[in-house]
Every structure is written in structure tokens, then in C-alpha cells.
Amino acid sequence: MKTLHEPARETPVAGEFDLCVIGGSCTGVFAAVRAARLGLSVAMVEQSFLLGGVATLAQVNEWHSLYDTAGRQIIGGLTADVLDKLRRRNLVLETRREGRGLCATFNSAELALDLDRLVVEHGIRLFLKASCVAAVGEDGKVDAAIIEDKSGRRAIAARFFIDASGDGDLLRQAGFGAWKNETLQPVNYQMLAAGLDRMMEGTGRDIWQQVRHRAADYGYPLANAVPWINRFPAPADLRNIYGPRLNGYDASDADQLTAAAMEGRRCLRSLLDMIRAELGPDVAAVSLAQALGVRETWHARCLHRLRAGELMDGTVFPDTIAQGTYPVDVHSPEGTVLRFLDGREQFIGRDGVATWRRWRDETAESPRCYHLPYRSLVPEGARNLLVAGRLIDADREAFGGVRVMVNMNQTGEAAGTAAFLALQGECAAAEVPTDRLKRMMVDGGSVLSLDEA
Ligand SMILES: Cc1cc2nc3c(=O)[nH]c(=O)nc-3n(C[C@H](O)[C@H](O)[C@H](O)COP(=O)(O)OP(=O)(O)OC[C@H]3O[C@@H](n4cnc5c(N)ncnc54)[C@H](O)[C@@H]3O)c2cc1C
């Protein structure tokens, strides 16, 4: 590759903080809020203009069950608080989905407004439209994150850092280990469209059933690409359309990200044209997602790689910091495989048709939930850095389950609390006393069992 040499320069320091969080998804915001509640001064860097990450920017507006398979609450904290706030404004639709329990479809635009409030109320210094592009530090210690924003190139100095960027932009720049699966989970592009409810009224058939025969004519892909026409809580005829799953793109590569975004939008346009041709002109896009929906890019190389076996047999870790039930859900061009804790497996083919089978024999008892250990957030060799969110160290299948937001949000809350304990105890991320971490998380509203080991 051709390169050019840039002259060295002095970089202004935009501020000095106890904690700097990279990435303003719910994971990042929840990390920042938990740390601020414990008294840390916190900066948060978000590359877009809106908080919420995939939930708001990419309009992925569904959170899964907060309960285990026996109906006991296993997820609380800021996820439950934020959902309650939305519920009180009539902005959540709850649906029981096979094998996934009670799922909450929320108004993602109003979630972003609530996250703004949380950040302001907790005095978090926010840097919007600011990308973390480099790191300064040595010997496992990060001293500053370098950001680029409207004001140019600036440094944020901090005593502790959390990388919640999904892509590990601080982690990798600081020289810590990261790895990627050979085949990444696909990306999708979403839009809000008006008019579809009226079109479906009285037909008894969903939109896709009615228009799919036109797909080839309109260049709409057919490999595991059935659009999901989800609801959108608002007093209007609005649907949130998840575009086709687009395989083969690595969204941490800038050129592939652009190509995937263009292809995602092309597909949405062809879907709208198919609908117009088949069902009439009364449908329109009203907003396009502000970001591509990215499921997976890099993972941090941490003290522990969470394995699918540990997840699905419900292994309880001494340092459990999060719990969940969402099935292992791995998408590929051939279809989607979902593995549930009770040993059942659902295969959804390229055409959207679902069949059930088993991935293990039936047993008298199945785990009621799975566990995520703190060590999967601690990068090897890092003194003052944790990862949270989809950067977590988990193998392909384990990641297929843990990647959903109700799980990732808990990793943010754990990381924010652990940052406080590391600074208070003047210890490295790996030395944070996990019994204290768990107790402090519970005191702050998380749901964890303190007697399990
Ligand atoms: C199409 C699709 C459907 C899905 N369906 C569901 C579902 O129904 N329910 C569910 O719970 N999960 C679902 N998921 C998975 C889930 O959305 C993600 O795994 C989860 O949102 C990851 O959260 P995160 O906080 O780690 O990352 P993200 O939400 O990706 O957030 C990362 C944040 O960091 C910012 N950022 C990135 N780089 C930088 C940088 N260098 N500097 C500053 N900021 C940066 C980004 O702008 C973003 O705000 C789906 C995902 C996709 C793509």
C-alpha cells in the first residue's frame, strides 16, 4: 500500500478524567453511569451523533427476556430501569416468543432521548461525533485516548478506560490482543416505513409472502434474507423493517462498511419497489437507520474465552457478572441455527421456514440461564483497560448467544463498577476483587446470585 509521512505534532488535551469510555451504546452509557454513580469523573466518546449504538443508530428495537426459563428475574439494573421509563410512556410492546420468553419491542428514537438524559443527569462529559483513532501508553497502561472530532485531533487523559466500541478501536490501537472469526455474522440495514399495516389489514398474509415472487426481478437477495417487518411502538402506522442479512462483509474495514451500507440501502429500495408494484403506492420509507446493523467484528483476547459448552451447560463462574437466556443464534447464507438451553434447536432455512430438532438429548433438568465471567472482559496484559459489549472474548457459538443487548448491557454495568474498584484499590483490572464487584453491582441494582460459586 502506498503511504505518506505525516509530521509529528503536539496534541491538545481536551480533559483529564478518572474514566474514559469509548462508544456510547447502551453498554457504554451504562458503564459510564455506574461509574459516575460511584463518584468517578467520566468522559464518553461516541463516533455518531446519537447515543444507543445498534439499538438506536441501527434501529434494532428488541430486547429479550429479563427472566430465566423458570420465570425468575435474572437481569435488572439499568436495562430494567430504562425499559420501565419507556413502558410508562407507552413505548414498549411485549410479546412472548417461542423459546425466548417475553420480548420487549421499543421505540428506539425515544430510547436515545432517555440515554441523553441519563448522561446529563450523571454529569458525564460527552464527546459526540468523535472517533477514537489512537492510544497513548505503554507497559499495559493506557494514558490517553486520541480522538478526532470537529475540533481536530485531541487527547482524553484518564486513569482507566473501557472500550465499548464494538470494534476494539482503543484496545487494538493500544496494542492489546484481538481476534476475529473467519466467518463473521452478517450485517443488516434497517428503515422505518409507513403504510404497511393498512396494506396487511384483512389479507391474513404478511407482506413478504405477498411480494417474494418478485424478488429476482427487483434484485432482492434470497440467501437467508427474508426481511423482518417488526412493529414500532408509536401512534402511527409504522413498521421497522430489518433488511436482508448481508454476508461476507467485515464492518471494521472502512471500505467494506461503505459497500455494505450501500448494498443494504439498495435492498431496502428494491423491497419498497416490490411492495409498490404488488400492493399499490401507499407505502413509503420515513427514516433510514443512521448506522449499519453490525453483529460482530473483533473480539478482545482476554483472560478467559467463554466457550459454548460452558454457556449451554449453565456453568456458574466465581466471577459471574451477567446472566442470560437468549439462545445461541448463528446466521449464515444457508440459514439460521438457534440452540436453546432446553436442548431444542430451531433451523430457519433461506426461505424463512422453521423446523425443530434437538442439539442434545432430553434431560430431566436443563440450565435455567447461562453466565458470563468478568475475566472475559479483561484483556490479557491490560492494567487499566476493560472491554464491554460485543468485543467480549467468546467463541463463535457462545458469542451467538451472549451478543444480545440485555446481556451486553450487563457487561457495561460490570465494567463501570470494576473501573471504580480498580481505581479505589489501585490495582490492575485483573486484580479487581470479584466478590466485591458482584456485591457492588447488586447494591447498584443488578440481579446476581451472591452465594453461587
Ligand atoms: C440486524 C441485527 C439484529 C439484531 N437483533 C437483536 C435483537 O433483536 N435483540 C438484541 O438484543 N440484539 C440484537 N442484535 C445484537 C445487538 O444489537 C448487538 O450485539 C449489540 O447491540 C452490541 O452492543 P455493543 O454495545 O457492544 O455495540 P454497538 O451497539 O455496536 O455500539 C458500539 C458503539 O460504539 C461507537 N463506536 C464505534 N467505534 C467508535 C470509535 N472508534 N470511537 C467512538 N465511538 C465508536 C458506535 O458508534 C456505537 O455507538 C442484533 C444485531 C443486528 C446487527
The ligand as an SDF file (V2000), in Angstrom:
LIG
                    3D

 53 58  0  0  0  0  0  0  0  0999 V2000
  -29.5680   -6.7180   12.4090 C   0  0  0  0  0  0  0  0  0  0  0  0
  -29.2980   -7.0350   13.8310 C   0  0  0  0  0  0  0  0  0  0  0  0
  -30.3190   -7.5540   14.5910 C   0  0  0  0  0  0  0  0  0  0  0  0
  -30.1050   -7.8180   15.9330 C   0  0  0  0  0  0  0  0  0  0  0  0
  -31.1620   -8.2240   16.6660 N   0  0  0  0  0  0  0  0  0  0  0  0
  -31.0480   -8.1350   18.0030 C   0  0  0  0  0  0  0  0  0  0  0  0
  -32.2020   -8.1930   18.8110 C   0  0  0  0  0  0  0  0  0  0  0  0
  -33.3360   -8.3690   18.3240 O   0  0  0  0  0  0  0  0  0  0  0  0
  -32.0370   -8.0360   20.1440 N   0  0  0  0  0  0  0  0  0  0  0  0
  -30.8110   -7.8520   20.7120 C   0  0  0  0  0  0  0  0  0  0  0  0
  -30.7140   -7.6820   21.9220 O   0  0  0  0  0  0  0  0  0  0  0  0
  -29.7040   -7.8250   19.9670 N   0  0  0  0  0  0  0  0  0  0  0  0
  -29.7960   -7.9190   18.6320 C   0  0  0  0  0  0  0  0  0  0  0  0
  -28.6820   -7.7870   17.8590 N   0  0  0  0  0  0  0  0  0  0  0  0
  -27.3310   -7.7520   18.5010 C   0  0  0  0  0  0  0  0  0  0  0  0
  -27.0770   -6.4780   19.2300 C   0  0  0  0  0  0  0  0  0  0  0  0
  -27.7260   -5.4020   18.6370 O   0  0  0  0  0  0  0  0  0  0  0  0
  -25.5700   -6.1820   19.3330 C   0  0  0  0  0  0  0  0  0  0  0  0
  -24.8360   -7.3370   19.6080 O   0  0  0  0  0  0  0  0  0  0  0  0
  -25.3400   -5.1890   20.4630 C   0  0  0  0  0  0  0  0  0  0  0  0
  -26.0680   -4.0190   20.1940 O   0  0  0  0  0  0  0  0  0  0  0  0
  -23.8860   -4.8760   20.6260 C   0  0  0  0  0  0  0  0  0  0  0  0
  -23.7730   -3.8460   21.5520 O   0  0  0  0  0  0  0  0  0  0  0  0
  -22.4230   -3.0600   21.7820 P   0  0  0  0  0  0  0  0  0  0  0  0
  -22.7290   -2.0340   22.7920 O   0  0  0  0  0  0  0  0  0  0  0  0
  -21.3180   -3.9980   22.0350 O   0  0  0  0  0  0  0  0  0  0  0  0
  -22.0740   -2.4280   20.3690 O   0  0  0  0  0  0  0  0  0  0  0  0
  -22.7720   -1.3480   19.4690 P   0  0  0  0  0  0  0  0  0  0  0  0
  -24.2350   -1.2640   19.7230 O   0  0  0  0  0  0  0  0  0  0  0  0
  -22.3040   -1.6720   18.0990 O   0  0  0  0  0  0  0  0  0  0  0  0
  -22.1450    0.0180   19.9650 O   0  0  0  0  0  0  0  0  0  0  0  0
  -20.8530    0.4460   19.7170 C   0  0  0  0  0  0  0  0  0  0  0  0
  -20.8510    1.9610   19.8390 C   0  0  0  0  0  0  0  0  0  0  0  0
  -19.5080    2.4440   19.7240 O   0  0  0  0  0  0  0  0  0  0  0  0
  -19.4420    3.5130   18.7870 C   0  0  0  0  0  0  0  0  0  0  0  0
  -18.1160    3.4830   18.2120 N   0  0  0  0  0  0  0  0  0  0  0  0
  -17.5680    2.5530   17.3880 C   0  0  0  0  0  0  0  0  0  0  0  0
  -16.2960    2.8650   17.1090 N   0  0  0  0  0  0  0  0  0  0  0  0
  -16.0080    4.0130   17.7700 C   0  0  0  0  0  0  0  0  0  0  0  0
  -14.8360    4.8150   17.8810 C   0  0  0  0  0  0  0  0  0  0  0  0
  -13.7110    4.4860   17.2590 N   0  0  0  0  0  0  0  0  0  0  0  0
  -14.8970    5.9260   18.6140 N   0  0  0  0  0  0  0  0  0  0  0  0
  -16.0460    6.2700   19.2690 C   0  0  0  0  0  0  0  0  0  0  0  0
  -17.1770    5.5290   19.2060 N   0  0  0  0  0  0  0  0  0  0  0  0
  -17.1490    4.4090   18.4800 C   0  0  0  0  0  0  0  0  0  0  0  0
  -20.5650    3.1870   17.8130 C   0  0  0  0  0  0  0  0  0  0  0  0
  -20.9980    4.3180   17.0930 O   0  0  0  0  0  0  0  0  0  0  0  0
  -21.6480    2.6360   18.7510 C   0  0  0  0  0  0  0  0  0  0  0  0
  -22.4330    3.6480   19.3070 O   0  0  0  0  0  0  0  0  0  0  0  0
  -28.8290   -7.5730   16.5100 C   0  0  0  0  0  0  0  0  0  0  0  0
  -27.7970   -7.0600   15.7490 C   0  0  0  0  0  0  0  0  0  0  0  0
  -28.0310   -6.7800   14.4250 C   0  0  0  0  0  0  0  0  0  0  0  0
  -26.9290   -6.1670   13.6330 C   0  0  0  0  0  0  0  0  0  0  0  0
  1  2  1  0
  2  3  1  0
  2 52  2  0
  3  4  2  0
  4  5  1  0
  4 50  1  0
  5  6  2  0
  6  7  1  0
  6 13  1  0
  7  8  2  0
  7  9  1  0
  9 10  1  0
 10 11  2  0
 10 12  1  0
 12 13  2  0
 13 14  1  0
 14 15  1  0
 14 50  1  0
 15 16  1  0
 16 17  1  0
 16 18  1  0
 18 19  1  0
 18 20  1  0
 20 21  1  0
 20 22  1  0
 22 23  1  0
 23 24  1  0
 24 25  2  0
 24 26  1  0
 24 27  1  0
 27 28  1  0
 28 29  2  0
 28 30  1  0
 28 31  1  0
 31 32  1  0
 32 33  1  0
 33 34  1  0
 33 48  1  0
 34 35  1  0
 35 36  1  0
 35 46  1  0
 36 37  1  0
 36 45  1  0
 37 38  2  0
 38 39  1  0
 39 40  1  0
 39 45  2  0
 40 41  1  0
 40 42  2  0
 42 43  1  0
 43 44  2  0
 44 45  1  0
 46 47  1  0
 46 48  1  0
 48 49  1  0
 50 51  2  0
 51 52  1  0
 52 53  1  0
M  END
$$$$
